[in-house]
Structures are given as C-alpha cells and as structure tokens.
Amino acid sequence: MCYEVASRIFDGMSTVSPSRTATPASADSASADPTPVDLASADSASTPAATPRPRTDWRLRFGLLSLIWGFSFLLIKVGTTSYAPFQVTLGRLVFGTAVLVAAMAVKRERLPRGARTWGHMAVAAFFLNAAPFSLFAYAELTIPSTLAGICNATSPLWSMVLSLVALSEDRPTRVRFAGLGLGFLGVLTVLGAWQGFHGIDATGTAMALLASLCYPVGWIYVRRTLSGTGNSHLAMTGAQLLLATVQLAVVTPLFTSFPTHFALVPLLAVAALGALGTGVAVLIQYGLVAEVGPTTAQMVTYFIPVIATAAGVAILGESIAWTTPVGAVIVLAGAALTQARRKS
C-alpha cells in the first residue's frame, strides 16, 4: 500500500542487491505498502528479458496488486471495529511476515547477516512498516477509509520535498515543482480548505498524512544506509518485516489489553490485510518490477486511491463530497508530475 508500500517506496529496497534483475535505487505506495524501492532510478537497470516468463500475464497481476493495495484501507477499517489499532498492525505484520518467511524457505533464502545491517533495517522497519501501518490504523478510527487512501497517494509529494534536502543529486525540474504545488492544492481540495475543513477530523487526517510521510523518510534512509549490501529483495524485506513485528510485539501490550473475544470478520480482515496486502503484494511487486520494469510497475500507485474510494463507498457505505474525487484527481496528477524525469 503501501503502504504501503506506494511503488516508489517499495523500490527503495531494490538498492540492496546488485545482482537482481531490477537494480537498486526506494511509493508503497506502495504503496501504498509497503516496503521500499526506487522504481524510477532502477528503470534503466532492469532487464525483463532475462527473467523467465511467468504463466500469468503481467496485466492481470498488475490489476490484482492494485486491488489488494486499494482494498487494504477497507480492511484496516473493518479490523479496527473490534481490535485496537496496534493490534491490527501487529496482526498485519505477523501474517505478512509469515508469507515472506514461507517464500524464503521455498527459495532457500537466508536472512542478512551483520549487526550494522540489522541496526539499519530496524530503523527502516520503523519508518516503512511499524509507524505508517499504526498511524493509518489510528487515523481510520476517525476518518473514512476513502480519505486514508487518498492521503496515502501524497507519498510522492513528500518524497520530492525530502529529496530536495536529503538527496542533492536529485534536482527537480520546473515540471516537478509544478507537480508538487498541484499535488498539495489537491490535498486542500480533498479537505475542503475554503470551507474551514468542515466535517474533517483534523487529528485523523494529520495521522494519515504523517503515515504517508514516513514512507519517503524510510526510503531515503534505506538508500543512504543499505544500498550495496548484496542481499536479495526477499531476504531484506523478510528481515525488515520481522523486525517491525518485534517492534509492535513490544509496544502493543503496553498500550492495549488482550482481547476477551475474537470477532471473526475483523480477524479475517486483519489476516487478509497481512497475508495479501503485505505479504503476497510484495511478492507480486517483485515479479512486476523484474518483468516490465519499475516505471510501469510504479503506475499501480495511481490506482490505489481510486480503488480505496470505490471500495469505501460501495462496501462500507462511506459518503463523499464532490471535493473528494476532484481533489484526488488533482493529487494524482501532481504526484505523476513530481515523478517526471529529464529527457536524456
């Protein structure tokens, strides 16, 4: 989703393994979910022709990934109806980690070694998993899942702002600056700023926006500290989710009490959120980047808020004003412009 886990963020981790088909550089999206990778910078290094052709057409997997990450916000909303936000996040991480550990066992991958690597991964796990997943869960206690999905789409905007400070080699063009301004204008439109943000919970919205900010912070950290470790995407992401799970396992008992009963539907929502939205989605994303390249794969980012909004309205019965879809379109247009690159 990444989370999220938008595409640009998901790509950050591609900087860790020079031997892979899609070579390194940071959504989530990830998007929306995710896990980090800089698809844009990895684009020139990807060589899809070298990858064995999968049985399923990449367009079907692209659509499936969009649906999984788009529905993640609905699943968070359902999960928080019976469980505390930290419990939802912990369950999500447990199920997501289980999927990746199983994939590692099948491929006979080993966890990374070295105290320094694990220390950096612990920081990455906090910014790319533990913090944003928890913030989105808390945000959806007071805001609709539709708004949370749109807030998630602001990650590329935050990424550009932070890149100006942290990545001196990433100098934006006028087009990207225009995209930044347009994107934040879209955010103000979604929130109905000229109406005094009437009907919008400020705290929940701020948490969702902060969650989307966590992803580029984590991506930049990964890019600066974990590039060139020689470990595979799968090993690094599996270790990262494992560390995030440990972090939530420590925090959750301090702020929540053990559930007296387990409501089935919310529990299934949490299981699906973790196994599909965090585990399976990561594996699908790897395959897409390897087959069609990071630039095409990252386009999933722009479908996530559309699906999240449709799901929230159709299934949860959430109401939206005209400012929501109009503002979402403006946000996505701005985000797309911020990803524009100079023609060589």
C-alpha positions in Angstrom: 0.0 0.0 0.0 1.7 0.7 0.9 1.9 1.3 2.3 2.2 0.9 1.8 4.3 0.4 0.3 3.4 3.0 -2.9 5.7 1.9 -5.6 8.4 4.5 -5.1 8.8 3.5 -1.5 8.6 -0.2 -2.3 11.6 0.3 -4.7 13.9 1.7 -2.1 14.9 -1.7 -1.1 15.9 -2.5 -4.7 19.1 -0.7 -3.9 20.2 -3.6 -1.7 21.0 -6.2 -4.3 23.2 -5.5 -7.3 22.7 -9.0 -8.7 18.9 -8.7 -9.2 17.1 -8.1 -12.4 15.8 -4.7 -11.2 18.8 -3.0 -9.8 18.6 -0.6 -6.9 17.8 2.8 -6.1 13.4 3.2 -2.6 5.8 4.6 -3.1 4.2 1.5 -1.2 2.6 3.0 -2.5 3.0 1.5 -2.3 2.4 1.7 -1.9 0.8 2.2 -0.8 2.6 -0.8 1.4 4.8 -1.2 1.8 8.3 -1.9 1.5 10.8 0.3 -0.2 12.2 0.6 -3.8 13.1 3.5 -6.1 11.5 2.2 -9.2 12.4 5.3 -11.2 16.2 5.0 -10.6 16.1 1.3 -11.1 14.4 1.6 -14.5 17.5 1.8 -16.6 19.0 -1.2 -14.9 16.0 -3.6 -15.3 16.3 -6.3 -17.8 12.9 -8.1 -18.1 14.1 -10.3 -21.0 16.4 -12.1 -18.6 13.6 -13.2 -16.4 11.7 -16.4 -17.0 8.3 -15.6 -18.4 5.6 -16.2 -15.8 2.5 -18.1 -16.6 0.1 -15.2 -15.6 0.0 -12.1 -17.8 1.6 -9.2 -16.1 -1.5 -7.1 -16.6 -3.6 -9.5 -14.5 -1.0 -9.3 -11.7 -0.9 -5.5 -12.0 -4.6 -5.4 -11.6 -4.5 -7.8 -8.7 -1.9 -5.8 -6.9 -3.9 -2.6 -7.4 -7.0 -4.3 -5.9 -5.1 -5.7 -3.0 -3.5 -2.4 -2.0 -6.7 -0.5 -2.8 -8.7 -2.7 -0.5 -6.1 -2.5 2.3 -7.7 0.7 3.7 -11.1 -1.0 3.8 -9.6 -4.0 5.6 -7.9 -1.6 8.2 -11.3 0.0 8.8 -13.0 -3.4 9.3 -10.2 -4.6 11.6 -10.4 -1.5 13.9 -14.1 -2.1 14.5 -13.1 -4.8 17.0 -9.4 -4.5 17.6 -7.2 -1.7 18.8 -5.0 -0.1 16.1 -1.8 -1.5 17.5 -3.4 -5.0 17.5 -4.5 -4.6 13.9 -0.9 -3.6 12.9 0.7 -6.4 14.9 -1.7 -8.9 13.2 -0.9 -7.5 9.8 2.8 -7.8 10.4 2.6 -11.3 11.8 0.6 -12.6 8.8 2.7 -10.6 6.3 6.0 -11.9 7.8 4.7 -15.5 7.7 4.1 -15.2 3.9 7.6 -13.9 3.3 9.3 -16.4 5.6 7.5 -19.2 3.7 8.7 -17.7 0.4 12.2 -17.5 1.8 12.1 -21.2 2.9 10.8 -22.2 -0.6 13.6 -20.3 -2.3 16.2 -21.2 0.4 17.0 -17.6 1.1 18.9 -16.7 4.2 18.4 -13.7 6.5 21.0 -11.0 6.1 24.0 -11.0 8.5 25.8 -8.3 10.4 24.9 -6.2 13.4 25.2 -3.0 11.4 22.8 -4.2 8.7 20.3 -5.3 11.2 20.5 -2.0 13.0 19.8 0.0 9.8 17.0 -2.4 9.0 15.4 -1.8 12.4 15.2 1.9 11.6 13.8 1.1 8.1 11.3 -1.2 9.6 10.0 1.5 11.9 9.6 4.1 9.1 8.4 1.8 6.4 6.2 -0.6 8.4 5.6 -0.1 12.1 5.0 3.6 12.1 2.9 4.1 8.9 0.8 0.9 9.5 0.0 2.0 13.0 -0.7 5.6 12.0 -3.1 4.6 9.3 -4.9 2.2 11.7 -5.3 5.0 14.3 -6.3 7.5 11.6 -9.2 5.3 10.4 -10.8 5.4 13.8 -12.0 8.9 13.0 -11.7 9.3 9.2 -13.2 7.3 6.3 -11.1 4.7 4.5 -11.6 6.7 1.3 -9.7 9.7 2.8 -7.0 7.5 4.2 -6.4 6.0 0.7 -6.1 9.5 -0.8 -3.7 10.6 1.9 -1.6 7.6 1.0 -1.2 9.0 -2.5 0.6 12.0 -1.2 3.8 10.0 -0.6 5.4 11.0 -3.9 4.8 14.7 -2.9 6.5 14.2 0.4 9.3 12.3 -1.3 10.1 15.2 -3.6 10.2 17.7 -0.7 12.5 15.5 1.3 14.7 14.8 -1.7 15.4 18.5 -2.1 17.0 18.4 1.4 18.5 14.9 1.6 19.4 13.9 -1.9 21.4 16.7 -3.6 21.8 14.7 -6.8 18.0 14.6 -7.3 17.4 18.1 -8.6 13.8 18.7 -9.6 12.7 20.4 -12.8 10.1 23.1 -13.2 7.6 20.5 -14.1 8.2 18.6 -10.9 7.9 21.7 -8.9 4.6 22.4 -10.6 3.5 18.9 -9.7 4.4 19.5 -6.1 2.3 22.6 -5.9 -0.6 21.0 -7.8 -0.5 17.9 -5.5 -0.8 19.9 -2.3 -3.6 22.0 -3.9 -5.3 18.7 -4.5 -4.9 17.8 -0.8 -6.5 21.2 0.2 -9.3 20.4 -2.2 -10.0 17.0 -0.7 -10.1 18.6 2.7 -12.3 21.5 1.6 -9.9 24.1 3.0 -12.1 27.0 1.8 -14.9 25.7 4.0 -12.7 25.6 7.1 -12.2 21.8 6.8 -15.8 21.3 7.9 -16.6 17.7 8.8 -13.0 16.6 8.6 -11.3 15.2 11.7 -8.0 17.1 11.9 -6.2 14.6 14.1 -7.1 11.5 12.0 -6.2 13.3 8.8 -2.9 14.5 10.2 -2.1 10.9 11.2 -2.8 9.7 7.7 -0.7 12.4 6.1 2.1 11.6 8.6 1.9 8.0 7.7 2.4 8.8 4.0 5.4 11.0 5.0 7.0 8.1 6.8 7.5 6.2 3.6 9.8 8.6 1.8 11.7 9.1 5.1 12.3 5.4 5.2 13.2 5.2 1.5 15.8 7.9 1.8 17.3 6.2 4.9 17.4 2.9 3.1 19.1 4.5 0.1 21.7 6.1 2.2 22.5 3.1 4.5 21.5 -0.2 2.9 22.5 0.1 -0.7 25.0 -2.4 -1.9 24.7 -5.0 0.9 24.5 -7.8 -1.6 21.3 -9.3 0.0 18.2 -10.1 -2.1 15.0 -8.1 -2.0 13.2 -11.1 -0.4 15.8 -11.5 2.4 15.9 -7.8 3.2 12.2 -7.4 3.2 11.6 -10.5 5.2 14.1 -9.3 7.8 12.5 -5.9 7.8 9.0 -7.2 8.4 10.4 -9.5 11.1 11.9 -6.5 12.9 8.7 -4.5 12.6 6.8 -7.4 14.0 9.1 -7.5 17.0 8.7 -3.7 17.5 4.9 -4.0 17.5 5.0 -7.1 19.8 6.9 -5.0 22.4 4.7 -1.9 22.0 1.2 -3.4 21.7 0.9 -5.0 25.2 2.0 -1.6 26.7 -1.0 0.3 25.2 -3.7 -2.4 24.7 -5.2 -5.2 26.7 -5.5 -8.7 25.4 -8.9 -9.2 23.5 -11.5 -11.0 25.6 -13.0 -12.4 22.4 -12.1 -12.6 18.8 -14.6 -11.2 16.3 -14.4 -13.4 13.2 -14.9 -10.9 10.4 -12.5 -8.3 11.7 -10.0 -11.1 12.4 -10.3 -12.3 8.8 -9.8 -8.7 7.6 -6.6 -8.4 9.6 -5.4 -11.8 8.3 -6.1 -10.7 4.7 -4.5 -7.3 5.3 -1.3 -9.0 6.4 -1.2 -12.1 4.2 -2.4 -10.4 1.0 -1.8 -6.7 1.5 1.6 -7.0 3.0 3.0 -10.5 2.1 1.6 -11.6 -1.3 1.6 -8.0 -2.6 5.3 -7.7 -2.0 6.0 -10.9 -4.0 3.7 -9.7 -6.8 5.5 -6.4 -6.9 8.9 -8.0 -7.2 7.7 -10.0 -10.2 6.3 -6.9 -11.9 9.5 -4.9 -11.5 11.5 -7.8 -12.9 9.3 -8.4 -15.8 8.0 -5.0 -17.0 10.4 -2.6 -15.3 10.0 -0.2 -12.4 8.4 2.6 -14.3 5.5 0.6 -15.4 5.2 -1.2 -12.1 5.0 2.0 -10.1 1.9 3.1 -12.0 0.0 0.9 -9.5 0.3 3.8 -7.1 -2.2 5.9 -9.1 -4.9 3.2 -9.0 -4.8 2.7 -5.2 -6.8 5.7 -4.1 -9.4 5.1 -6.9 -10.0 1.6 -5.7 -9.9 2.6 -2.0 -12.5 5.2 -2.6 -14.8 2.9 -4.7 -14.5 0.2 -2.0 -15.2 2.5 0.9 -18.3 3.9 -0.8 -19.7 0.6 -2.3 -19.0 -1.7 0.6 -18.7 0.4 3.8 -21.3 2.9 2.6 -19.0 5.9 3.2 -20.2 9.2 1.8 -18.1 11.6 -0.1 -18.5 15.2 -1.2 -17.6 16.3 -4.7 -14.3 17.7 -3.3 -13.0 14.1 -2.6 -12.9 12.7 -6.2 -11.9 16.1 -7.7 -9.2 16.6 -5.1 -8.0 13.0 -5.6 -7.6 13.5 -9.3 -5.5 16.7 -8.7 -3.4 14.9 -6.1 -2.6 12.1 -8.5 -1.9 14.5 -11.4 0.6 16.4 -9.1 2.2 13.1 -7.9 2.6 12.0 -11.5 4.3 15.3 -12.4 6.7 15.0 -9.5 7.9 11.7 -10.9 8.7 13.2 -14.3 12.4 12.9 -15.4 14.5 14.9 -17.6 14.8 13.5 -21.1 18.4 12.4 -21.8 
